[in-house]
């Protein structure tokens, strides 16, 4: 049955007045490839609380950390350009 689920997911589209729009048409960006890891040491209670909160918000810890790093780099690039 696993293959059937994949088939259904890949066939989902949105019907608009202009026609069908596939919902899974994300194009992969080779520049955005995740090819590295960042290992950090944190307090176990903080880690567990963070992971639990991410699960409650239907996201992953990795996704939230990537989002934070991306925003941090963006914010600090602006500050560097201003100096």
Secondary structure, 3 states (H helix, E strand, C coil): CHHHHHHHHHCCEEEECCEEEECCCCCCCHHHCCCCCCCCCCCHHHHHHHHHHHHHCCCCHHHHHHHHHHHHHHHHHHHHHHC
